[in-house]
């Protein structure tokens, strides 16, 4: 397992001085990036080989949001490689060493010249050590949309939404969706499915719906095709 220590910053908490979901997600994203960089298969390596990891889906469970100033430890490890995909777990330990949050994720390796999924070579997968995966509960299948969904005003993708690949950052989609939840909504679990990459200047057309205790947000293009679908419980 790859781990690093940190401390919850003021910029990562809400009005109650607790970490936000987006802060948890960003710690997980950063941890996976640090892991790959330290193994020599990070951004520079991928660029040289015309490769890029694209996140297909997340599931994040938060049992407790740590407080501002609290010492935390973030960890990640891959547990499975397919022909073109990899799966990776994450965990966030609080200052008592208890697991405050954990996650599962699926990634697809893309050929950046053809912009198509491509085979994961041994030179890449062999850099990682596989470890047993977390028990994330039963498979839930793809996120289904409620029959009744309400549209919200469309908005444009700006520079601050983009990542190093010039696509909307995975965490930005989740933050966009979370902005439509009622104030004081407590999120215990989040699932996200990424369908296509939005880029600078694209229009995002949100649809919001609810099923029992679950909110679903579909972030679509102008033709109703989703960029990402996010579910909050």
Helices and strands as residue ranges (DSSP letters): E 2-7, G 10-12, H 21-38, H 43-48, E 51-62, E 71-81, E 85-93, E 99-111, E 116-117, H 122-125, E 150-151, E 155-156, G 159-161, H 170-178, E 189-194, E 203-211, E 214-220, E 226-232
